[in-house]
Amino acid sequence: MPAEFSGPATPLDDAAIADAANKLGCEVAAVRAVVDVESGGGFLPDGRPKILFERHYFSRLTKGRFDASHPGISNGAWGGYGAGGTHQYDRLAEAIGCDRDAALRSASWGMFQIMGDNFRAAGFDDVESYVKAMVSGGPAQLAAFVSFVKKSGLADELARRDWAGFARGYNGPAYRDNRYDEKLAAAFAFHSRGAPRTATPRPTLRIGDSGQAVIDLQGLLGIKPDGDFGPMTKAAVVAFQKKQGLLADGIVGRGTWGALGG
């Protein structure tokens, strides 16, 4: 499973995000806000795209055939996601053993967490091609997002900063339960605050730091988000920097933030 879905985790650069924002007629901060709220970054430290497996999707796509035999990954009720990170791939593997096509369609993928079932709106002919693109890196994930937003008729909402309207179309009618609109507004404000349109307003972090930025970092690294940049966080940063071919100094600056997709 890791080998099949591991990729280069190619990060996005400022120019790519600015180009996507231009295509959608919105501000760069709006695109960055969606990334923050949906995933905090597109990849796990092992290079696999972040996913969330939706058991109710799988149950619907397979007409409940596996509800009794595999209740953890096939259930008509929402929820039951379990832990994040690599655990979601364990659930995906179980579902693939039952029905591969339905399994891939039942997970949301990458930094924009677009469901596999929406592969056509994301610009692909089949879900296998969509997943392969999501594995390939941030640029493909960004292109899928632009296509999905346009084909879903949500570009106007994003441009107007109509967070409730965008969240309703992007996340479904239950968006208020998770306060997606409020989170999008807050993330947009964060990325807009006193920064150039294509800047990434992320602070340089090192051991001893604490706070929300550290929580964001830990989320991108796929480790426990306790807000304390201690030895374990530094070790995770160093391991990620080595994997990406960066200077492995344990200090999170612009290059490391960019590689993390944040």
C-alpha positions as a LaTeX table, in Angstrom:
\begin{tabular}{lrrr}
\hline
Residue & $x$ (\AA) & $y$ (\AA) & $z$ (\AA) \\
\hline
Met1 & 0.00 & 0.00 & 0.00 \\
Pro2 & 2.70 & 2.62 & 0.86 \\
Ala3 & 4.63 & 1.91 & $-2.34$ \\
Glu4 & 1.55 & 2.17 & $-4.54$ \\
Phe5 & 0.47 & 5.56 & $-3.26$ \\
Ser6 & 3.85 & 7.14 & $-2.42$ \\
Gly7 & 5.05 & 9.84 & $-4.77$ \\
Pro8 & 7.49 & 12.72 & $-5.02$ \\
Ala9 & 5.22 & 15.00 & $-2.93$ \\
Thr10 & 6.16 & 17.85 & $-5.29$ \\
Pro11 & 5.31 & 21.12 & $-3.49$ \\
Leu12 & 3.59 & 24.16 & $-4.90$ \\
Asp13 & 5.35 & 27.45 & $-5.40$ \\
Asp14 & 3.95 & 30.96 & $-5.11$ \\
Ala15 & 3.70 & 31.39 & $-8.88$ \\
Ala16 & 1.53 & 28.29 & $-9.27$ \\
Ile17 & $-0.86$ & 29.41 & $-6.56$ \\
Ala18 & $-1.03$ & 32.91 & $-8.01$ \\
Asp19 & $-1.82$ & 31.44 & $-11.43$ \\
Ala20 & $-4.60$ & 29.28 & $-9.97$ \\
Ala21 & $-6.07$ & 32.27 & $-8.16$ \\
Asn22 & $-6.01$ & 34.22 & $-11.41$ \\
Lys23 & $-7.85$ & 31.41 & $-13.23$ \\
Leu24 & $-10.52$ & 31.38 & $-10.52$ \\
Gly25 & $-10.73$ & 35.17 & $-10.26$ \\
Cys26 & $-10.03$ & 35.08 & $-6.53$ \\
Glu27 & $-7.25$ & 36.17 & $-4.22$ \\
Val28 & $-4.23$ & 34.02 & $-3.46$ \\
Ala29 & $-5.23$ & 34.09 & 0.19 \\
Ala30 & $-8.51$ & 32.39 & $-0.72$ \\
Val31 & $-6.72$ & 29.43 & $-2.31$ \\
Arg32 & $-4.35$ & 29.17 & 0.63 \\
Ala33 & $-7.31$ & 29.31 & 3.02 \\
Val34 & $-8.89$ & 26.27 & 1.37 \\
Val35 & $-5.63$ & 24.35 & 1.75 \\
Asp36 & $-5.36$ & 25.26 & 5.42 \\
Val37 & $-8.92$ & 24.24 & 6.24 \\
Glu38 & $-9.11$ & 21.11 & 4.11 \\
Ser39 & $-5.75$ & 19.53 & 4.88 \\
Gly40 & $-3.04$ & 21.87 & 6.15 \\
Gly41 & $-0.92$ & 20.49 & 3.29 \\
Gly42 & $-1.25$ & 17.76 & 0.70 \\
Phe43 & 1.09 & 14.99 & 1.86 \\
Leu44 & 2.08 & 12.76 & 4.74 \\
Pro45 & 5.78 & 12.62 & 5.66 \\
Asp46 & 6.12 & 9.33 & 3.73 \\
Gly47 & 5.09 & 11.03 & 0.47 \\
Arg48 & 1.54 & 9.71 & 0.28 \\
Pro49 & $-1.27$ & 12.20 & $-0.29$ \\
Lys50 & $-3.36$ & 12.93 & 2.77 \\
Ile51 & $-6.68$ & 11.14 & 2.52 \\
Leu52 & $-9.90$ & 10.75 & 4.46 \\
Phe53 & $-11.85$ & 7.58 & 3.82 \\
Glu54 & $-15.64$ & 8.05 & 3.98 \\
Arg55 & $-17.45$ & 4.88 & 5.02 \\
His56 & $-20.90$ & 6.18 & 4.08 \\
Tyr57 & $-19.67$ & 6.86 & 0.54 \\
Phe58 & $-18.32$ & 3.33 & 0.25 \\
Ser59 & $-21.56$ & 1.87 & 1.56 \\
Arg60 & $-23.58$ & 3.86 & $-0.95$ \\
Leu61 & $-21.34$ & 3.03 & $-3.90$ \\
Thr62 & $-21.38$ & $-0.69$ & $-3.07$ \\
Lys63 & $-25.12$ & $-0.73$ & $-2.20$ \\
Gly64 & $-24.37$ & $-1.83$ & 1.36 \\
Arg65 & $-22.87$ & $-5.18$ & 0.31 \\
Phe66 & $-20.08$ & $-4.90$ & 2.87 \\
Asp67 & $-21.93$ & $-3.22$ & 5.75 \\
Ala68 & $-22.22$ & $-6.45$ & 7.76 \\
Ser69 & $-18.83$ & $-7.97$ & 6.95 \\
His70 & $-16.77$ & $-4.75$ & 7.08 \\
Pro71 & $-18.66$ & $-2.28$ & 9.32 \\
Gly72 & $-15.58$ & $-0.15$ & 9.97 \\
Ile73 & $-15.29$ & 0.91 & 6.33 \\
Ser74 & $-18.84$ & 0.39 & 5.08 \\
Asn75 & $-21.70$ & 1.99 & 6.96 \\
Gly76 & $-24.61$ & 4.10 & 5.84 \\
Ala77 & $-24.05$ & 6.57 & 8.68 \\
Trp78 & $-21.68$ & 9.53 & 8.50 \\
Gly79 & $-18.62$ & 9.60 & 10.72 \\
Gly80 & $-16.52$ & 6.78 & 12.10 \\
Tyr81 & $-13.38$ & 8.18 & 10.53 \\
Gly82 & $-10.93$ & 7.08 & 13.19 \\
Ala83 & $-7.48$ & 8.61 & 13.46 \\
Gly84 & $-5.94$ & 10.67 & 10.71 \\
Gly85 & $-2.64$ & 10.15 & 8.94 \\
Thr86 & $-1.56$ & 6.66 & 7.94 \\
His87 & $-4.60$ & 5.04 & 9.60 \\
Gln88 & $-6.74$ & 6.27 & 6.74 \\
Tyr89 & $-4.65$ & 4.16 & 4.36 \\
Asp90 & $-5.32$ & 1.12 & 6.51 \\
Arg91 & $-9.03$ & 1.75 & 6.02 \\
Leu92 & $-8.52$ & 2.33 & 2.30 \\
Ala93 & $-6.61$ & $-0.96$ & 2.01 \\
Glu94 & $-9.46$ & $-2.84$ & 3.65 \\
Ala95 & $-11.93$ & $-1.24$ & 1.26 \\
Ile96 & $-9.73$ & $-1.95$ & $-1.77$ \\
Gly97 & $-9.83$ & $-5.61$ & $-0.78$ \\
Cys98 & $-13.60$ & $-5.44$ & $-1.19$ \\
Asp99 & $-14.02$ & $-3.17$ & $-4.23$ \\
Arg100 & $-11.08$ & $-1.13$ & $-5.52$ \\
Asp101 & $-13.00$ & 1.31 & $-7.70$ \\
Ala102 & $-15.50$ & 2.14 & $-4.97$ \\
Ala103 & $-12.70$ & 2.43 & $-2.41$ \\
Leu104 & $-10.73$ & 4.99 & $-4.42$ \\
Arg105 & $-13.90$ & 6.95 & $-5.09$ \\
Ser106 & $-14.77$ & 6.93 & $-1.38$ \\
Ala107 & $-11.67$ & 8.82 & $-0.21$ \\
Ser108 & $-10.91$ & 12.52 & $-0.42$ \\
Trp109 & $-7.39$ & 13.19 & $-1.68$ \\
Gly110 & $-4.58$ & 15.69 & $-1.26$ \\
Met111 & $-4.38$ & 19.26 & $-0.10$ \\
Phe112 & $-7.85$ & 20.14 & $-1.40$ \\
Gln113 & $-9.50$ & 16.89 & $-0.22$ \\
Ile114 & $-11.57$ & 16.36 & $-3.37$ \\
Met115 & $-13.47$ & 13.08 & $-3.27$ \\
Gly116 & $-12.38$ & 10.42 & $-5.71$ \\
Asp117 & $-16.01$ & 10.15 & $-6.75$ \\
Asn118 & $-15.65$ & 13.68 & $-8.17$ \\
Phe119 & $-12.90$ & 12.66 & $-10.59$ \\
Arg120 & $-14.78$ & 13.96 & $-13.64$ \\
Ala121 & $-15.33$ & 17.40 & $-12.15$ \\
Ala122 & $-11.64$ & 17.42 & $-11.25$ \\
Gly123 & $-10.78$ & 16.89 & $-14.92$ \\
Phe124 & $-10.17$ & 13.14 & $-15.21$ \\
Asp125 & $-11.75$ & 10.30 & $-17.17$ \\
Asp126 & $-11.58$ & 7.74 & $-14.36$ \\
Val127 & $-10.72$ & 7.53 & $-10.70$ \\
Glu128 & $-7.45$ & 5.64 & $-11.28$ \\
Ser129 & $-6.11$ & 8.55 & $-13.36$ \\
Tyr130 & $-7.30$ & 11.01 & $-10.72$ \\
Val131 & $-5.55$ & 9.15 & $-7.90$ \\
Lys132 & $-2.35$ & 8.80 & $-9.92$ \\
Ala133 & $-2.35$ & 12.56 & $-10.44$ \\
Met134 & $-2.97$ & 13.23 & $-6.74$ \\
Val135 & 0.03 & 11.04 & $-5.92$ \\
Ser136 & 2.21 & 12.92 & $-8.42$ \\
Gly137 & 2.41 & 16.15 & $-6.45$ \\
Gly138 & 0.99 & 19.52 & $-5.52$ \\
Pro139 & 0.72 & 20.94 & $-9.06$ \\
Ala140 & $-1.72$ & 18.21 & $-10.13$ \\
Gln141 & $-3.71$ & 18.64 & $-6.95$ \\
Leu142 & $-3.95$ & 22.36 & $-7.60$ \\
Ala143 & $-5.06$ & 21.84 & $-11.20$ \\
Ala144 & $-7.76$ & 19.42 & $-10.03$ \\
Phe145 & $-8.96$ & 22.03 & $-7.55$ \\
Val146 & $-9.25$ & 24.72 & $-10.23$ \\
Ser147 & $-11.22$ & 22.34 & $-12.45$ \\
Phe148 & $-13.47$ & 21.20 & $-9.64$ \\
Val149 & $-14.29$ & 24.72 & $-8.44$ \\
Lys150 & $-15.09$ & 25.87 & $-11.96$ \\
Lys151 & $-17.24$ & 22.86 & $-12.87$ \\
Ser152 & $-19.03$ & 23.04 & $-9.53$ \\
Gly153 & $-19.90$ & 26.69 & $-10.10$ \\
Leu154 & $-18.11$ & 27.84 & $-6.95$ \\
Ala155 & $-15.60$ & 30.29 & $-8.43$ \\
Asp156 & $-17.92$ & 33.26 & $-7.83$ \\
Glu157 & $-18.36$ & 32.34 & $-4.17$ \\
Leu158 & $-14.62$ & 32.07 & $-3.71$ \\
Ala159 & $-14.04$ & 35.40 & $-5.45$ \\
Arg160 & $-16.71$ & 37.13 & $-3.34$ \\
Arg161 & $-15.39$ & 35.57 & $-0.16$ \\
Asp162 & $-18.83$ & 34.07 & 0.35 \\
Trp163 & $-17.49$ & 31.48 & 2.74 \\
Ala164 & $-20.87$ & 30.03 & 3.66 \\
Gly165 & $-21.82$ & 29.65 & 0.00 \\
Phe166 & $-18.48$ & 28.13 & $-0.90$ \\
Ala167 & $-18.50$ & 25.75 & 2.08 \\
Arg168 & $-22.06$ & 24.66 & 1.27 \\
Gly169 & $-21.05$ & 23.72 & $-2.27$ \\
Tyr170 & $-17.64$ & 22.31 & $-1.42$ \\
Asn171 & $-18.32$ & 20.48 & 1.85 \\
Gly172 & $-22.05$ & 19.74 & 1.61 \\
Pro173 & $-25.08$ & 20.76 & 3.65 \\
Ala174 & $-23.49$ & 19.77 & 6.97 \\
Tyr175 & $-20.73$ & 22.39 & 6.60 \\
Arg176 & $-22.03$ & 24.35 & 9.60 \\
Asp177 & $-21.53$ & 21.36 & 11.88 \\
Asn178 & $-17.78$ & 21.67 & 11.34 \\
Arg179 & $-17.83$ & 25.48 & 11.03 \\
Tyr180 & $-16.11$ & 25.30 & 7.64 \\
Asp181 & $-17.27$ & 28.79 & 6.72 \\
Glu182 & $-15.85$ & 30.28 & 9.89 \\
Lys183 & $-12.58$ & 28.41 & 9.48 \\
Leu184 & $-12.25$ & 29.59 & 5.88 \\
Ala185 & $-12.86$ & 33.20 & 6.91 \\
Ala186 & $-10.24$ & 32.95 & 9.65 \\
Ala187 & $-7.68$ & 31.30 & 7.37 \\
Phe188 & $-8.28$ & 33.91 & 4.68 \\
Ala189 & $-7.74$ & 36.69 & 7.22 \\
Phe190 & $-4.52$ & 35.02 & 8.35 \\
His191 & $-3.12$ & 34.79 & 4.83 \\
Ser192 & $-4.25$ & 38.30 & 3.92 \\
Arg193 & $-2.91$ & 40.07 & 6.97 \\
Gly194 & $-0.18$ & 42.44 & 5.89 \\
Ala195 & 1.33 & 40.08 & 3.33 \\
Pro196 & 1.92 & 40.37 & $-0.40$ \\
Arg197 & $-0.59$ & 38.45 & $-2.51$ \\
Thr198 & 1.79 & 35.61 & $-3.20$ \\
Ala199 & 3.61 & 35.54 & 0.13 \\
Thr200 & 3.42 & 32.65 & 2.58 \\
Pro201 & 3.03 & 34.31 & 6.00 \\
Arg202 & 4.55 & 31.47 & 7.96 \\
Pro203 & 7.07 & 32.18 & 10.73 \\
Thr204 & 10.45 & 30.53 & 10.98 \\
Leu205 & 10.17 & 27.85 & 13.66 \\
Arg206 & 12.79 & 26.02 & 15.70 \\
Ile207 & 13.04 & 23.97 & 18.86 \\
Gly208 & 11.60 & 25.86 & 21.83 \\
Asp209 & 8.82 & 27.57 & 19.87 \\
Ser210 & 5.16 & 27.00 & 20.64 \\
Gly211 & 1.68 & 28.07 & 19.57 \\
Gln212 & $-0.66$ & 27.72 & 16.61 \\
Ala213 & 2.07 & 27.83 & 13.98 \\
Val214 & 3.70 & 24.81 & 15.64 \\
Ile215 & 0.34 & 23.01 & 15.69 \\
Asp216 & 0.00 & 23.74 & 11.96 \\
Leu217 & 3.52 & 22.39 & 11.38 \\
Gln218 & 2.86 & 19.22 & 13.35 \\
Gly219 & $-0.34$ & 18.64 & 11.41 \\
Leu220 & 1.57 & 18.88 & 8.13 \\
Leu221 & 4.18 & 16.46 & 9.44 \\
Gly222 & 1.50 & 13.99 & 10.54 \\
Ile223 & 2.55 & 13.96 & 14.20 \\
Lys224 & 0.64 & 14.74 & 17.39 \\
Pro225 & $-0.31$ & 18.46 & 17.30 \\
Asp226 & 0.48 & 19.57 & 20.84 \\
Gly227 & 1.83 & 23.02 & 19.92 \\
Asp228 & 5.26 & 22.40 & 21.46 \\
Phe229 & 8.32 & 22.34 & 19.18 \\
Gly230 & 10.33 & 19.83 & 21.17 \\
Pro231 & 12.84 & 17.10 & 20.29 \\
Met232 & 10.23 & 14.85 & 18.67 \\
Thr233 & 9.02 & 17.64 & 16.40 \\
Lys234 & 12.59 & 18.54 & 15.49 \\
Ala235 & 13.31 & 14.90 & 14.64 \\
Ala236 & 10.26 & 14.81 & 12.39 \\
Val237 & 11.35 & 18.04 & 10.69 \\
Val238 & 14.88 & 16.74 & 10.11 \\
Ala239 & 13.55 & 13.48 & 8.66 \\
Phe240 & 11.24 & 15.40 & 6.32 \\
Gln241 & 14.02 & 17.77 & 5.24 \\
Lys242 & 16.32 & 14.84 & 4.42 \\
Lys243 & 13.58 & 13.18 & 2.38 \\
Gln244 & 13.03 & 16.39 & 0.41 \\
Gly245 & 16.73 & 17.05 & $-0.15$ \\
Leu246 & 16.69 & 20.19 & 2.01 \\
Leu247 & 19.25 & 21.35 & 4.55 \\
Ala248 & 18.39 & 19.08 & 7.49 \\
Asp249 & 18.90 & 21.60 & 10.27 \\
Gly250 & 15.55 & 21.13 & 12.04 \\
Ile251 & 14.65 & 24.78 & 11.41 \\
Val252 & 11.42 & 25.39 & 9.52 \\
Gly253 & 11.89 & 28.31 & 7.15 \\
Arg254 & 10.38 & 29.25 & 3.82 \\
Gly255 & 11.82 & 26.26 & 1.94 \\
Thr256 & 10.57 & 23.70 & 4.44 \\
Trp257 & 7.13 & 25.33 & 4.65 \\
Gly258 & 6.94 & 25.26 & 0.87 \\
Ala259 & 7.91 & 21.59 & 0.69 \\
Leu260 & 5.26 & 20.81 & 3.29 \\
Gly261 & 2.66 & 22.47 & 1.10 \\
Gly262 & 1.82 & 25.03 & 3.77 \\
\hline
\end{tabular}
